Amino acid sequence: MAGEGQRRRWSLQGKTALVTGGTKGIGHVIVEELAGFGAIIHTCARDEAHLNECLSDWKKKGFQVTGSVCDASSWTEREKLMQTVSTLFDAKLSILINNVGAIRSKPTIENTAEDFSFHISTNLESAYHFSQLAHPLLKSSGCGNIVFISSVAGVVSFGISSIYCATKGTY
C-alpha cells in the first residue's frame, strides 16, 4: 500500500514539536499529521476546555500529545509555555510550528488601537518571540526546523479583517 511505504519513509519517531494554536483548523491537522508520523508534540490554546477535549481525542488515537493553556498575545505566557516545552523535551525541540492566529472581523474604520495591538501581538509578535525563545532548544536538537503558517489573507485582503491580513502575510 502506497501510504504505508510513505509512513515508513517519513518517520518523525523521536522528534519533538511545538505547534502553537493546535486545537483548531490547520493547527489541529498539523498536530495529527506530525503525531501520525511518530513525533512527540506539545500544543497550546487559549480555551482550556477545548484543549482538554483535543488531548483526550489524541490520547484515544494513540498520539503522544500534551498541551498547555496559553494566550499567545502575552509575552509572559509565551515565556512560560517555552519553559514548559523545555522541561518536557529535555531542552531539545526538533520542530516549531508558528501557527497561532486570531481575527477580530470588522470594517477597517471600526478597528481600535486595542484591536490593532491584539492582532499584532497574537499573530505577528508571537511568531517572532516563539522563534527567539525556541532557538536554543532547536539548536540543542541538532536539526531544528521552524515553520510559519501564513494565510491567503496576507496576499488578498479581506474587507472585514485588514489588520489580520497585515499580520498573516507570507513570511
N, C-alpha and C positions, 0 to 999 in steps of 0.2 A: 504494500500500500504506500502511495507516494507520501502521504502525511507522516507515516511512521518513520520513513527514511529522513525526512526533514527534521523531525523532533530529535532523532539521534544525532544528526549532523550539527544542529544548532543548540547544543546544550548550554544552559547557564547554571548548571549544577555548581554549587559552592560560591556563586556570585551573590553580592548583596546589592539591594536597590532601595532608594527612597523615591517614592512617587508622591509629589505634592498634589493635593486635591484628587485623591484616588478613589473616591466613593461614588462619583457620578461621571457620566459621559465618557469622553476619551480617556480620562484618568482611570476609570473603572476597568475599561477594556485593556489598558496598558498593564494594570496590576495583574489581571487574569492571564494575559499573554506571557508576561515575564515569569509568573508563578508556574504556568504550564510548561515552561522550558526549564524549570528547576531552580529559579532564583529565590532567594530569601528576601522578603520585601517588608518595608515599613512604609506606611502611608499616613496621611493626615487629612483632617477635615474639621470644619467648624461645628458641625452638627453631630454631637456625641451619640444620640440615639441611632441615627443613620449609619454612622461609623460602626457601631456595635452590631447592627444588622448585617452589614457587609462582612465584618470579621467572622461572624457566625456562619454565613454562607460559604466563605472561603475555607473555613475550617472543615466544613462538611465535604467540600470538594478535595480536601487533602492538601490545600495550598499552605505554604509557610508564610503567613502574612500577619503582622502586628500593626497596631495603629495608635495614634495619639490625636487628641483634640488640639487643634492649633489654628489660630486666626493669623493667616499669613500676612495680614496688613500690619501686624505688631512686631516691632524689632525684637523685643524681649521674648515673645513667644517663638519666633524663628530661632533665636539662640537656644532656648530651652529644648525645642524639637531636635536641633542638631546635637545637643548634648545627649539626649535620649538615644539618637541613632548611633552616636559614637560608642556609647556604653553597650548597646545591643549588639553591635557588629565589631566589637573589639578594635575600635578606632580605624576600621577599614571599610570603605564604601566603593563598590565597583561602578554603580550607575546612579546618577541623579537625574530624575525626570522633573524638570520645572514645568509643571502642568497647571498649577492652580490659577484660577481666573474667576473674576466676579464681574457682574454687569448690573448697572442701575439704568434701566431704559427710560429715557425721557428726552424730549427735544433739547437740542444744544442750548438754547437760550434759557432753559429752566434749570440747568445744572448749577449747583452751588460750589463754593470753594471746598466744602466738605466732600461733595461728590467727586470732585477732581482729585483731592488728596486720597480718598478711598481707592479709586481706580489705580492711581499711580503707585501707592504703597502695596496694594494687593497684587496687581498684575505685572508691574514692571520692577519696582524696587525689590520685591520678594525674590524674584528670579536672580537678580544680581547678588543680593545678600546671601541667599542659599548657596549660590555658587562659591562665593567667598568663604563661607563657613565650611562648606564641604571640601574645599581644596586640600587641606591636609589629610583628610580621610581618603579621598580619591588617590592622592599621591601615595599613601601608605599601601593601598591595594595593589599597586604596581601596574594597573591598567584601568584607570578611571575614565569614565565617559559622562558627559553632560549633554542632555537633550532638552531643548527649549521647544515647547509647544506654542505655536502661534495660532492665528486664525485668519480665515479668508477676510474677516472684517478688517484686518490690518492692511489689506490691499484694496478692498472695495468697501467704502464707508457705508454704514447703515445710518439713516437719518435720525434714529432714536437712541443712538449709542456712540456718539462721536468720541467721547473720552476713552471708552473701551476700545474703539477702533485704533486710536493712537497708541494704546498700551499693548496691543496684541499683534503689532506688525511683525513681519518676518525678521528674524534675528540675523 
